[in-house]
């Protein structure tokens, strides 16, 4: 598994975080997702590549930036 650090500027609440987590787990059920709403940071430990994670988040309706 590989760890990715991303910034999600439009992640504003716990529901946003949960939606993003569900989108990631839809493509990698074993992924570990940690979010920090105050800094808009997302840390993902996943077995799929970073591009796949980014695409899943964008398809869920969120913007992804590199830290």
PDB file of N, CA, C, O and CB in Angstrom:
ATOM      1  N   UNK A   1       0.856  -1.181   0.000  1.00  0.00           N
ATOM      2  CA  UNK A   1       0.000   0.000   0.000  1.00  0.00           C
ATOM      3  C   UNK A   1       0.896   1.236   0.000  1.00  0.00           C
ATOM      4  O   UNK A   1       2.010   1.227   0.525  1.00  0.00           O
ATOM      5  CB  UNK A   1      -0.971   0.002   1.233  1.00  0.00           C
ATOM      6  N   UNK A   2       0.377   2.284  -0.599  1.00  0.00           N
ATOM      7  CA  UNK A   2       1.111   3.538  -0.716  1.00  0.00           C
ATOM      8  C   UNK A   2       0.310   4.654  -0.069  1.00  0.00           C
ATOM      9  O   UNK A   2      -0.919   4.660  -0.129  1.00  0.00           O
ATOM     10  CB  UNK A   2       1.412   3.869  -2.194  1.00  0.00           C
ATOM     11  N   UNK A   3       1.006   5.596   0.548  1.00  0.00           N
ATOM     12  CA  UNK A   3       0.339   6.721   1.196  1.00  0.00           C
ATOM     13  C   UNK A   3       0.414   7.953   0.309  1.00  0.00           C
ATOM     14  O   UNK A   3       1.476   8.298  -0.211  1.00  0.00           O
ATOM     15  CB  UNK A   3       0.967   7.011   2.573  1.00  0.00           C
ATOM     16  N   UNK A   4      -0.732   8.615   0.143  1.00  0.00           N
ATOM     17  CA  UNK A   4      -0.828   9.849  -0.637  1.00  0.00           C
ATOM     18  C   UNK A   4      -1.339  10.949   0.271  1.00  0.00           C
ATOM     19  O   UNK A   4      -2.219  10.716   1.100  1.00  0.00           O
ATOM     20  CB  UNK A   4      -1.760   9.671  -1.876  1.00  0.00           C
ATOM     21  N   UNK A   5      -0.794  12.148   0.121  1.00  0.00           N
ATOM     22  CA  UNK A   5      -1.288  13.317   0.836  1.00  0.00           C
ATOM     23  C   UNK A   5      -1.879  14.276  -0.185  1.00  0.00           C
ATOM     24  O   UNK A   5      -1.213  14.652  -1.149  1.00  0.00           O
ATOM     25  CB  UNK A   5      -0.154  14.003   1.668  1.00  0.00           C
ATOM     26  N   UNK A   6      -3.114  14.666   0.024  1.00  0.00           N
ATOM     27  CA  UNK A   6      -3.820  15.545  -0.903  1.00  0.00           C
ATOM     28  C   UNK A   6      -4.495  16.668  -0.145  1.00  0.00           C
ATOM     29  O   UNK A   6      -4.746  16.559   1.055  1.00  0.00           O
ATOM     30  CB  UNK A   6      -4.851  14.760  -1.722  1.00  0.00           C
ATOM     31  N   UNK A   7      -4.787  17.747  -0.851  1.00  0.00           N
ATOM     32  CA  UNK A   7      -5.570  18.849  -0.306  1.00  0.00           C
ATOM     33  C   UNK A   7      -6.899  18.867  -1.052  1.00  0.00           C
ATOM     34  O   UNK A   7      -6.930  18.821  -2.282  1.00  0.00           O
ATOM     35  CB  UNK A   7      -4.811  20.227  -0.439  1.00  0.00           C
ATOM     36  N   UNK A   8      -7.998  18.935  -0.300  1.00  0.00           N
ATOM     37  CA  UNK A   8      -9.345  18.982  -0.874  1.00  0.00           C
ATOM     38  C   UNK A   8      -9.953  20.323  -0.450  1.00  0.00           C
ATOM     39  O   UNK A   8     -10.591  20.393   0.600  1.00  0.00           O
ATOM     40  CB  UNK A   8     -10.241  17.748  -0.394  1.00  0.00           C
ATOM     41  N   UNK A   9      -9.771  21.397  -1.246  1.00  0.00           N
ATOM     42  CA  UNK A   9     -10.180  22.736  -0.807  1.00  0.00           C
ATOM     43  C   UNK A   9     -11.667  22.879  -0.511  1.00  0.00           C
ATOM     44  O   UNK A   9     -12.052  23.718   0.303  1.00  0.00           O
ATOM     45  CB  UNK A   9      -9.804  23.729  -1.845  1.00  0.00           C
ATOM     46  N   UNK A  10     -12.505  22.079  -1.152  1.00  0.00           N
ATOM     47  CA  UNK A  10     -13.952  22.209  -0.932  1.00  0.00           C
ATOM     48  C   UNK A  10     -14.512  21.159   0.032  1.00  0.00           C
ATOM     49  O   UNK A  10     -15.722  20.938   0.059  1.00  0.00           O
ATOM     50  CB  UNK A  10     -14.679  22.110  -2.255  1.00  0.00           C
ATOM     51  N   UNK A  11     -13.655  20.514   0.819  1.00  0.00           N
ATOM     52  CA  UNK A  11     -14.097  19.601   1.876  1.00  0.00           C
ATOM     53  C   UNK A  11     -14.407  20.452   3.112  1.00  0.00           C
ATOM     54  O   UNK A  11     -13.495  20.934   3.784  1.00  0.00           O
ATOM     55  CB  UNK A  11     -12.999  18.494   2.193  1.00  0.00           C
ATOM     56  N   UNK A  12     -15.686  20.632   3.401  1.00  0.00           N
ATOM     57  CA  UNK A  12     -16.087  21.604   4.421  1.00  0.00           C
ATOM     58  C   UNK A  12     -16.645  20.990   5.701  1.00  0.00           C
ATOM     59  O   UNK A  12     -16.699  21.661   6.732  1.00  0.00           O
ATOM     60  CB  UNK A  12     -17.102  22.522   3.850  1.00  0.00           C
ATOM     61  N   UNK A  13     -17.062  19.726   5.649  1.00  0.00           N
ATOM     62  CA  UNK A  13     -17.735  19.171   6.823  1.00  0.00           C
ATOM     63  C   UNK A  13     -17.518  17.662   6.887  1.00  0.00           C
ATOM     64  O   UNK A  13     -16.920  17.064   5.993  1.00  0.00           O
ATOM     65  CB  UNK A  13     -19.247  19.499   6.793  1.00  0.00           C
ATOM     66  N   UNK A  14     -18.009  17.075   7.943  1.00  0.00           N
ATOM     67  CA  UNK A  14     -17.892  15.638   8.119  1.00  0.00           C
ATOM     68  C   UNK A  14     -18.576  14.844   7.020  1.00  0.00           C
ATOM     69  O   UNK A  14     -18.106  13.773   6.634  1.00  0.00           O
ATOM     70  CB  UNK A  14     -18.459  15.247   9.440  1.00  0.00           C
ATOM     71  N   UNK A  15     -19.688  15.371   6.516  1.00  0.00           N
ATOM     72  CA  UNK A  15     -20.393  14.684   5.427  1.00  0.00           C
ATOM     73  C   UNK A  15     -19.536  14.676   4.161  1.00  0.00           C
ATOM     74  O   UNK A  15     -19.522  13.689   3.426  1.00  0.00           O
ATOM     75  CB  UNK A  15     -21.758  15.361   5.147  1.00  0.00           C
ATOM     76  N   UNK A  16     -18.824  15.772   3.908  1.00  0.00           N
ATOM     77  CA  UNK A  16     -17.915  15.830   2.759  1.00  0.00           C
ATOM     78  C   UNK A  16     -16.831  14.761   2.907  1.00  0.00           C
ATOM     79  O   UNK A  16     -16.537  14.019   1.970  1.00  0.00           O
ATOM     80  CB  UNK A  16     -17.274  17.246   2.629  1.00  0.00           C
ATOM     81  N   UNK A  17     -16.255  14.702   4.085  1.00  0.00           N
ATOM     82  CA  UNK A  17     -15.207  13.734   4.366  1.00  0.00           C
ATOM     83  C   UNK A  17     -15.715  12.309   4.173  1.00  0.00           C
ATOM     84  O   UNK A  17     -15.017  11.471   3.604  1.00  0.00           O
ATOM     85  CB  UNK A  17     -14.677  13.921   5.787  1.00  0.00           C
ATOM     86  N   UNK A  18     -16.915  12.037   4.640  1.00  0.00           N
ATOM     87  CA  UNK A  18     -17.502  10.700   4.508  1.00  0.00           C
ATOM     88  C   UNK A  18     -17.765  10.357   3.043  1.00  0.00           C
ATOM     89  O   UNK A  18     -17.531   9.224   2.624  1.00  0.00           O
ATOM     90  CB  UNK A  18     -18.808  10.606   5.313  1.00  0.00           C
ATOM     91  N   UNK A  19     -18.248  11.323   2.262  1.00  0.00           N
ATOM     92  CA  UNK A  19     -18.496  11.103   0.833  1.00  0.00           C
ATOM     93  C   UNK A  19     -17.194  10.760   0.117  1.00  0.00           C
ATOM     94  O   UNK A  19     -17.150   9.841  -0.701  1.00  0.00           O
ATOM     95  CB  UNK A  19     -19.147  12.352   0.191  1.00  0.00           C
ATOM     96  N   UNK A  20     -16.137  11.501   0.428  1.00  0.00           N
ATOM     97  CA  UNK A  20     -14.831  11.249  -0.186  1.00  0.00           C
ATOM     98  C   UNK A  20     -14.313   9.869   0.225  1.00  0.00           C
ATOM     99  O   UNK A  20     -13.802   9.126  -0.613  1.00  0.00           O
ATOM    100  CB  UNK A  20     -13.815  12.349   0.217  1.00  0.00           C
ATOM    101  N   UNK A  21     -14.440   9.530   1.487  1.00  0.00           N
ATOM    102  CA  UNK A  21     -14.007   8.219   1.973  1.00  0.00           C
ATOM    103  C   UNK A  21     -14.758   7.105   1.253  1.00  0.00           C
ATOM    104  O   UNK A  21     -14.149   6.116   0.844  1.00  0.00           O
ATOM    105  CB  UNK A  21     -14.218   8.107   3.493  1.00  0.00           C
ATOM    106  N   UNK A  22     -16.061   7.250   1.095  1.00  0.00           N
ATOM    107  CA  UNK A  22     -16.858   6.233   0.399  1.00  0.00           C
ATOM    108  C   UNK A  22     -16.430   6.099  -1.059  1.00  0.00           C
ATOM    109  O   UNK A  22     -16.385   4.988  -1.588  1.00  0.00           O
ATOM    110  CB  UNK A  22     -18.352   6.577   0.476  1.00  0.00           C
ATOM    111  N   UNK A  23     -16.115   7.223  -1.718  1.00  0.00           N
ATOM    112  CA  UNK A  23     -15.676   7.182  -3.116  1.00  0.00           C
ATOM    113  C   UNK A  23     -14.356   6.428  -3.240  1.00  0.00           C
ATOM    114  O   UNK A  23     -14.163   5.652  -4.176  1.00  0.00           O
ATOM    115  CB  UNK A  23     -15.529   8.611  -3.681  1.00  0.00           C
ATOM    116  N   UNK A  24     -13.456   6.658  -2.300  1.00  0.00           N
ATOM    117  CA  UNK A  24     -12.166   5.967  -2.324  1.00  0.00           C
ATOM    118  C   UNK A  24     -12.350   4.484  -2.026  1.00  0.00           C
ATOM    119  O   UNK A  24     -11.758   3.642  -2.701  1.00  0.00           O
ATOM    120  CB  UNK A  24     -11.192   6.598  -1.310  1.00  0.00           C
ATOM    121  N   UNK A  25     -13.155   4.155  -1.036  1.00  0.00           N
ATOM    122  CA  UNK A  25     -13.371   2.752  -0.671  1.00  0.00           C
ATOM    123  C   UNK A  25     -14.144   1.982  -1.744  1.00  0.00           C
ATOM    124  O   UNK A  25     -14.103   0.752  -1.773  1.00  0.00           O
ATOM    125  CB  UNK A  25     -14.117   2.670   0.652  1.00  0.00           C
ATOM    126  N   UNK A  26     -14.843   2.695  -2.621  1.00  0.00           N
ATOM    127  CA  UNK A  26     -15.536   2.026  -3.725  1.00  0.00           C
ATOM    128  C   UNK A  26     -14.534   1.419  -4.705  1.00  0.00           C
ATOM    129  O   UNK A  26     -14.824   0.406  -5.341  1.00  0.00           O
ATOM    130  CB  UNK A  26     -16.463   3.015  -4.457  1.00  0.00           C
ATOM    131  N   UNK A  27     -13.354   2.036  -4.831  1.00  0.00           N
ATOM    132  CA  UNK A  27     -12.344   1.489  -5.741  1.00  0.00           C
ATOM    133  C   UNK A  27     -11.258   0.705  -5.009  1.00  0.00           C
ATOM    134  O   UNK A  27     -10.533  -0.077  -5.624  1.00  0.00           O
ATOM    135  CB  UNK A  27     -11.708   2.608  -6.538  1.00  0.00           C
ATOM    136  N   UNK A  28     -11.146   0.913  -3.697  1.00  0.00           N
ATOM    137  CA  UNK A  28     -10.166   0.184  -2.885  1.00  0.00           C
ATOM    138  C   UNK A  28     -10.738  -0.017  -1.478  1.00  0.00           C
ATOM    139  O   UNK A  28     -10.499   0.800  -0.588  1.00  0.00           O
ATOM    140  CB  UNK A  28      -8.798   0.951  -2.827  1.00  0.00           C
ATOM    141  N   UNK A  29     -11.493  -1.101  -1.278  1.00  0.00           N
ATOM    142  CA  UNK A  29     -12.150  -1.325   0.018  1.00  0.00           C
ATOM    143  C   UNK A  29     -11.192  -1.395   1.209  1.00  0.00           C
ATOM    144  O   UNK A  29     -11.611  -1.175   2.346  1.00  0.00           O
ATOM    145  CB  UNK A  29     -12.939  -2.594  -0.042  1.00  0.00           C
ATOM    146  N   UNK A  30      -9.928  -1.695   0.970  1.00  0.00           N
ATOM    147  CA  UNK A  30      -8.970  -1.795   2.071  1.00  0.00           C
ATOM    148  C   UNK A  30      -8.261  -0.466   2.365  1.00  0.00           C
ATOM    149  O   UNK A  30      -7.415  -0.403   3.257  1.00  0.00           O
ATOM    150  CB  UNK A  30      -7.940  -2.862   1.754  1.00  0.00           C
ATOM    151  N   UNK A  31      -8.594   0.575   1.636  1.00  0.00           N
ATOM    152  CA  UNK A  31      -7.930   1.877   1.822  1.00  0.00           C
ATOM    153  C   UNK A  31      -8.202   2.443   3.213  1.00  0.00           C
ATOM    154  O   UNK A  31      -9.274   2.251   3.786  1.00  0.00           O
ATOM    155  CB  UNK A  31      -8.399   2.878   0.750  1.00  0.00           C
ATOM    156  N   UNK A  32      -7.204   3.140   3.734  1.00  0.00           N
ATOM    157  CA  UNK A  32      -7.343   3.862   5.000  1.00  0.00           C
ATOM    158  C   UNK A  32      -7.336   5.348   4.663  1.00  0.00           C
ATOM    159  O   UNK A  32      -6.426   5.828   3.986  1.00  0.00           O
ATOM    160  CB  UNK A  32      -6.187   3.492   6.024  1.00  0.00           C
ATOM    161  N   UNK A  33      -8.349   6.082   5.132  1.00  0.00           N
ATOM    162  CA  UNK A  33      -8.493   7.497   4.800  1.00  0.00           C
ATOM    163  C   UNK A  33      -8.562   8.303   6.088  1.00  0.00           C
ATOM    164  O   UNK A  33      -9.377   8.017   6.965  1.00  0.00           O
ATOM    165  CB  UNK A  33      -9.756   7.743   3.926  1.00  0.00           C
ATOM    166  N   UNK A  34      -7.708   9.307   6.197  1.00  0.00           N
ATOM    167  CA  UNK A  34      -7.712  10.221   7.339  1.00  0.00           C
ATOM    168  C   UNK A  34      -7.868  11.636   6.806  1.00  0.00           C
ATOM    169  O   UNK A  34      -7.142  12.049   5.902  1.00  0.00           O
ATOM    170  CB  UNK A  34      -6.404  10.079   8.195  1.00  0.00           C
ATOM    171  N   UNK A  35      -8.810  12.375   7.364  1.00  0.00           N
ATOM    172  CA  UNK A  35      -9.028  13.741   6.900  1.00  0.00           C
ATOM    173  C   UNK A  35      -8.915  14.723   8.056  1.00  0.00           C
ATOM    174  O   UNK A  35      -9.206  14.401   9.207  1.00  0.00           O
ATOM    175  CB  UNK A  35     -10.398  13.870   6.227  1.00  0.00           C
ATOM    176  N   UNK A  36      -8.484  15.929   7.714  1.00  0.00           N
ATOM    177  CA  UNK A  36      -8.389  17.028   8.671  1.00  0.00           C
ATOM    178  C   UNK A  36      -9.150  18.198   8.069  1.00  0.00           C
ATOM    179  O   UNK A  36      -8.655  18.877   7.170  1.00  0.00           O
ATOM    180  CB  UNK A  36      -6.885  17.412   8.988  1.00  0.00           C
ATOM    181  N   UNK A  37     -10.365  18.427   8.574  1.00  0.00           N
ATOM    182  CA  UNK A  37     -11.218  19.465   7.998  1.00  0.00           C
ATOM    183  C   UNK A  37     -10.616  20.858   8.133  1.00  0.00           C
ATOM    184  O   UNK A  37     -10.794  21.686   7.240  1.00  0.00           O
ATOM    185  CB  UNK A  37     -12.577  19.436   8.653  1.00  0.00           C
ATOM    186  N   UNK A  38      -9.917  21.135   9.216  1.00  0.00           N
ATOM    187  CA  UNK A  38      -9.382  22.484   9.422  1.00  0.00           C
ATOM    188  C   UNK A  38      -8.312  22.842   8.394  1.00  0.00           C
ATOM    189  O   UNK A  38      -8.217  23.997   7.980  1.00  0.00           O
ATOM    190  CB  UNK A  38      -8.807  22.607  10.824  1.00  0.00           C
ATOM    191  N   UNK A  39      -7.510  21.871   7.980  1.00  0.00           N
ATOM    192  CA  UNK A  39      -6.463  22.137   6.987  1.00  0.00           C
ATOM    193  C   UNK A  39      -6.844  21.649   5.587  1.00  0.00           C
ATOM    194  O   UNK A  39      -6.093  21.843   4.631  1.00  0.00           O
ATOM    195  CB  UNK A  39      -5.164  21.479   7.419  1.00  0.00           C
ATOM    196  N   UNK A  40      -8.018  21.014   5.474  1.00  0.00           N
ATOM    197  CA  UNK A  40      -8.496  20.459   4.194  1.00  0.00           C
ATOM    198  C   UNK A  40      -7.585  19.345   3.679  1.00  0.00           C
ATOM    199  O   UNK A  40      -7.583  19.038   2.486  1.00  0.00           O
ATOM    200  CB  UNK A  40      -8.597  21.568   3.141  1.00  0.00           C
ATOM    201  N   UNK A  41      -6.820  18.748   4.575  1.00  0.00           N
ATOM    202  CA  UNK A  41      -5.854  17.720   4.191  1.00  0.00           C
ATOM    203  C   UNK A  41      -6.488  16.333   4.227  1.00  0.00           C
ATOM    204  O   UNK A  41      -7.340  16.028   5.062  1.00  0.00           O
ATOM    205  CB  UNK A  41      -4.632  17.764   5.114  1.00  0.00           C
ATOM    206  N   UNK A  42      -6.041  15.514   3.295  1.00  0.00           N
ATOM    207  CA  UNK A  42      -6.508  14.135   3.214  1.00  0.00           C
ATOM    208  C   UNK A  42      -5.281  13.250   3.071  1.00  0.00           C
ATOM    209  O   UNK A  42      -4.430  13.488   2.214  1.00  0.00           O
ATOM    210  CB  UNK A  42      -7.510  13.927   2.019  1.00  0.00           C
ATOM    211  N   UNK A  43      -5.194  12.232   3.913  1.00  0.00           N
ATOM    212  CA  UNK A  43      -4.124  11.250   3.804  1.00  0.00           C
ATOM    213  C   UNK A  43      -4.773   9.915   3.476  1.00  0.00           C
ATOM    214  O   UNK A  43      -5.667   9.450   4.183  1.00  0.00           O
ATOM    215  CB  UNK A  43      -3.268  11.168   5.124  1.00  0.00           C
ATOM    216  N   UNK A  44      -4.308   9.307   2.388  1.00  0.00           N
ATOM    217  CA  UNK A  44      -4.886   8.052   1.923  1.00  0.00           C
ATOM    218  C   UNK A  44      -3.788   7.001   1.849  1.00  0.00           C
ATOM    219  O   UNK A  44      -2.742   7.231   1.243  1.00  0.00           O
ATOM    220  CB  UNK A  44      -5.577   8.230   0.542  1.00  0.00           C
ATOM    221  N   UNK A  45      -4.024   5.863   2.459  1.00  0.00           N
ATOM    222  CA  UNK A  45      -3.136   4.718   2.356  1.00  0.00           C
ATOM    223  C   UNK A  45      -3.904   3.677   1.546  1.00  0.00           C
ATOM    224  O   UNK A  45      -4.866   3.081   2.031  1.00  0.00           O
ATOM    225  CB  UNK A  45      -2.694   4.164   3.787  1.00  0.00           C
ATOM    226  N   UNK A  46      -3.460   3.468   0.294  1.00  0.00           N
ATOM    227  CA  UNK A  46      -4.255   2.640  -0.618  1.00  0.00           C
ATOM    228  C   UNK A  46      -3.367   1.747  -1.471  1.00  0.00           C
ATOM    229  O   UNK A  46      -2.170   1.991  -1.622  1.00  0.00           O
ATOM    230  CB  UNK A  46      -5.125   3.520  -1.517  1.00  0.00           C
ATOM    231  N   UNK A  47      -3.974   0.715  -2.020  1.00  0.00           N
ATOM    232  CA  UNK A  47      -3.250  -0.194  -2.903  1.00  0.00           C
ATOM    233  C   UNK A  47      -3.403   0.195  -4.370  1.00  0.00           C
ATOM    234  O   UNK A  47      -2.726  -0.376  -5.225  1.00  0.00           O
ATOM    235  CB  UNK A  47      -3.733  -1.618  -2.696  1.00  0.00           C
ATOM    236  N   UNK A  48      -4.278   1.155  -4.680  1.00  0.00           N
ATOM    237  CA  UNK A  48      -4.410   1.657  -6.053  1.00  0.00           C
ATOM    238  C   UNK A  48      -3.561   2.916  -6.187  1.00  0.00           C
ATOM    239  O   UNK A  48      -3.152   3.500  -5.183  1.00  0.00           O
ATOM    240  CB  UNK A  48      -5.911   1.951  -6.415  1.00  0.00           C
ATOM    241  N   UNK A  49      -3.291   3.340  -7.432  1.00  0.00           N
ATOM    242  CA  UNK A  49      -2.394   4.476  -7.618  1.00  0.00           C
ATOM    243  C   UNK A  49      -3.074   5.816  -7.320  1.00  0.00           C
ATOM    244  O   UNK A  49      -4.298   5.909  -7.226  1.00  0.00           O
ATOM    245  CB  UNK A  49      -1.859   4.479  -9.037  1.00  0.00           C
ATOM    246  N   UNK A  50      -2.244   6.843  -7.174  1.00  0.00           N
ATOM    247  CA  UNK A  50      -2.735   8.168  -6.794  1.00  0.00           C
ATOM    248  C   UNK A  50      -3.700   8.736  -7.830  1.00  0.00           C
ATOM    249  O   UNK A  50      -4.664   9.416  -7.475  1.00  0.00           O
ATOM    250  CB  UNK A  50      -1.567   9.122  -6.601  1.00  0.00           C
ATOM    251  N   UNK A  51      -3.445   8.461  -9.107  1.00  0.00           N
ATOM    252  CA  UNK A  51      -4.325   8.962 -10.157  1.00  0.00           C
ATOM    253  C   UNK A  51      -5.730   8.383 -10.010  1.00  0.00           C
ATOM    254  O   UNK A  51      -6.713   9.100 -10.198  1.00  0.00           O
ATOM    255  CB  UNK A  51      -3.754   8.625 -11.539  1.00  0.00           C
ATOM    256  N   UNK A  52      -5.836   7.116  -9.683  1.00  0.00           N
ATOM    257  CA  UNK A  52      -7.152   6.491  -9.484  1.00  0.00           C
ATOM    258  C   UNK A  52      -7.876   7.106  -8.294  1.00  0.00           C
ATOM    259  O   UNK A  52      -9.085   7.332  -8.347  1.00  0.00           O
ATOM    260  CB  UNK A  52      -7.003   4.975  -9.278  1.00  0.00           C
ATOM    261  N   UNK A  53      -7.135   7.377  -7.218  1.00  0.00           N
ATOM    262  CA  UNK A  53      -7.720   8.016  -6.033  1.00  0.00           C
ATOM    263  C   UNK A  53      -8.232   9.404  -6.398  1.00  0.00           C
ATOM    264  O   UNK A  53      -9.352   9.776  -6.051  1.00  0.00           O
ATOM    265  CB  UNK A  53      -6.682   8.105  -4.878  1.00  0.00           C
ATOM    266  N   UNK A  54      -7.394  10.169  -7.107  1.00  0.00           N
ATOM    267  CA  UNK A  54      -7.776  11.528  -7.515  1.00  0.00           C
ATOM    268  C   UNK A  54      -9.026  11.503  -8.380  1.00  0.00           C
ATOM    269  O   UNK A  54      -9.938  12.304  -8.171  1.00  0.00           O
ATOM    270  CB  UNK A  54      -6.625  12.208  -8.276  1.00  0.00           C
ATOM    271  N   UNK A  55      -9.082  10.593  -9.351  1.00  0.00           N
ATOM    272  CA  UNK A  55     -10.258  10.491 -10.225  1.00  0.00           C
ATOM    273  C   UNK A  55     -11.514  10.167  -9.429  1.00  0.00           C
ATOM    274  O   UNK A  55     -12.576  10.725  -9.705  1.00  0.00           O
ATOM    275  CB  UNK A  55     -10.034   9.425 -11.299  1.00  0.00           C
ATOM    276  N   UNK A  56     -11.414   9.288  -8.459  1.00  0.00           N
ATOM    277  CA  UNK A  56     -12.577   8.927  -7.641  1.00  0.00           C
ATOM    278  C   UNK A  56     -13.081  10.136  -6.861  1.00  0.00           C
ATOM    279  O   UNK A  56     -14.290  10.345  -6.750  1.00  0.00           O
ATOM    280  CB  UNK A  56     -12.225   7.780  -6.673  1.00  0.00           C
ATOM    281  N   UNK A  57     -12.158  10.935  -6.319  1.00  0.00           N
ATOM    282  CA  UNK A  57     -12.548  12.125  -5.553  1.00  0.00           C
ATOM    283  C   UNK A  57     -13.195  13.157  -6.468  1.00  0.00           C
ATOM    284  O   UNK A  57     -14.210  13.753  -6.106  1.00  0.00           O
ATOM    285  CB  UNK A  57     -11.325  12.739  -4.836  1.00  0.00           C
ATOM    286  N   UNK A  58     -12.621  13.376  -7.645  1.00  0.00           N
ATOM    287  CA  UNK A  58     -13.185  14.335  -8.605  1.00  0.00           C
ATOM    288  C   UNK A  58     -14.569  13.878  -9.055  1.00  0.00           C
ATOM    289  O   UNK A  58     -15.482  14.697  -9.162  1.00  0.00           O
ATOM    290  CB  UNK A  58     -12.249  14.499  -9.830  1.00  0.00           C
ATOM    291  N   UNK A  59     -14.735  12.592  -9.317  1.00  0.00           N
ATOM    292  CA  UNK A  59     -16.044  12.074  -9.724  1.00  0.00           C
ATOM    293  C   UNK A  59     -17.077  12.230  -8.618  1.00  0.00           C
ATOM    294  O   UNK A  59     -18.275  12.290  -8.896  1.00  0.00           O
ATOM    295  CB  UNK A  59     -15.933  10.607 -10.121  1.00  0.00           C
ATOM    296  N   UNK A  60     -16.629  12.297  -7.371  1.00  0.00           N
ATOM    297  CA  UNK A  60     -17.544  12.524  -6.245  1.00  0.00           C
ATOM    298  C   UNK A  60     -17.905  14.005  -6.115  1.00  0.00           C
ATOM    299  O   UNK A  60     -18.749  14.372  -5.297  1.00  0.00           O
ATOM    300  CB  UNK A  60     -16.914  12.020  -4.935  1.00  0.00           C
ATOM    301  N   UNK A  61     -17.260  14.860  -6.931  1.00  0.00           N
ATOM    302  CA  UNK A  61     -17.619  16.275  -6.963  1.00  0.00           C
ATOM    303  C   UNK A  61     -16.688  17.207  -6.215  1.00  0.00           C
ATOM    304  O   UNK A  61     -17.069  18.334  -5.898  1.00  0.00           O
ATOM    305  CB  UNK A  61     -18.961  16.435  -6.423  1.00  0.00           C
ATOM    306  N   UNK A  62     -15.467  16.758  -5.925  1.00  0.00           N
ATOM    307  CA  UNK A  62     -14.525  17.566  -5.145  1.00  0.00           C
ATOM    308  C   UNK A  62     -13.275  17.890  -5.952  1.00  0.00           C
ATOM    309  O   UNK A  62     -12.905  17.158  -6.870  1.00  0.00           O
ATOM    310  CB  UNK A  62     -14.139  16.838  -3.856  1.00  0.00           C
ATOM    311  N   UNK A  63     -12.638  18.987  -5.600  1.00  0.00           N
ATOM    312  CA  UNK A  63     -11.395  19.422  -6.220  1.00  0.00           C
ATOM    313  C   UNK A  63     -10.224  18.812  -5.455  1.00  0.00           C
ATOM    314  O   UNK A  63     -10.262  18.703  -4.230  1.00  0.00           O
ATOM    315  CB  UNK A  63     -11.295  20.975  -6.248  1.00  0.00           C
ATOM    316  N   UNK A  64      -9.192  18.417  -6.183  1.00  0.00           N
ATOM    317  CA  UNK A  64      -8.011  17.815  -5.561  1.00  0.00           C
ATOM    318  C   UNK A  64      -6.787  18.650  -5.915  1.00  0.00           C
ATOM    319  O   UNK A  64      -6.572  19.000  -7.075  1.00  0.00           O
ATOM    320  CB  UNK A  64      -7.824  16.335  -6.020  1.00  0.00           C
ATOM    321  N   UNK A  65      -5.985  18.966  -4.895  1.00  0.00           N
ATOM    322  CA  UNK A  65      -4.722  19.675  -5.100  1.00  0.00           C
ATOM    323  C   UNK A  65      -3.616  18.904  -4.404  1.00  0.00           C
ATOM    324  O   UNK A  65      -3.858  18.155  -3.458  1.00  0.00           O
ATOM    325  CB  UNK A  65      -4.799  21.139  -4.570  1.00  0.00           C
ATOM    326  N   UNK A  66      -2.395  19.101  -4.887  1.00  0.00           N
ATOM    327  CA  UNK A  66      -1.220  18.527  -4.214  1.00  0.00           C
ATOM    328  C   UNK A  66      -0.846  19.451  -3.061  1.00  0.00           C
ATOM    329  O   UNK A  66      -0.987  20.668  -3.181  1.00  0.00           O
ATOM    330  CB  UNK A  66      -0.007  18.344  -5.213  1.00  0.00           C
ATOM    331  N   UNK A  67      -0.378  18.902  -1.958  1.00  0.00           N
ATOM    332  CA  UNK A  67       0.029  19.757  -0.821  1.00  0.00           C
ATOM    333  C   UNK A  67       1.276  20.573  -1.145  1.00  0.00           C
ATOM    334  O   UNK A  67       1.748  21.338  -0.304  1.00  0.00           O
ATOM    335  CB  UNK A  67       0.288  18.898   0.426  1.00  0.00           C
TER     336      UNK A  67
END
